[in-house]
């Protein structure tokens, strides 16, 4: 799916990953209130950081929903 469709799902709380990342433990997700306008990226190492998509991410069509690891 494209980024626009992925972003709609992220807004509703779905964690999303890219096939390009080739690691199901790496995904982006929306932070819970009060930081609802922020998206984090989760790495397999457990380090989460504020995420800013690259141009490649914005134009990618390999987005897919995944399971959030808490």
N, C-alpha and C positions, 0 to 999 in steps of 0.2 A: 504494500500500500504506500501511498505518497505521504509526505510530511503533513500536509493539511489534514488528511484523515487521521493520521496518528495523533496530531495535536488535539483534535476533537476528543479522542479517547483519553488522552493524558488529562485533559480538563475535567473529565468525569472520574479520574482516579486510577485509570488503567496504566500499569507499567508497560513501557514500550522499549523494544530493542531493535537493532538492525542486524540483518544477516552479515553485513560487512564486518561487524564487530566480532563475529565468530566466537562469542562467549555468552552463554545464556545467563551468566552471573552479572553481566554488564547491561544496565537498563536505565532509562530515565523515568522519573515519576514526579508528580506534583506534591509539593509540601502541604501539610495539613494547615488549617487556619491557625494563626492569623496570617501566615505567609503564603496565601493561596495564589499569589501572582508569581511565585518562584518555582522553578523546576530544578531538581537535583539529578545528578548522575550517580549511580551506584556501581562501584567496581567490585570485582570478585574478592578483593582483599578486604572489603568492608569499609573502605574509605568513600564517603559520600561528599560531593562538592557541588556548589552551584554550577549549573550547566548553561552554556551558551552554545547554541548549535552553529556548526560550521556551514559554509555554503554547500559543501558536499552533503551534509545532513539535510539541509533544506530542500535540495533537489533530488534526494534519493527516493527510490521507489521500493526499497527493500525493508520497510518498516513492518514490524509484526508485534502482536501482543505477547507478553510473557508473564511469568509468575513472579511476584515480588518476594524476595527472600528477606525476612525480618530477623 
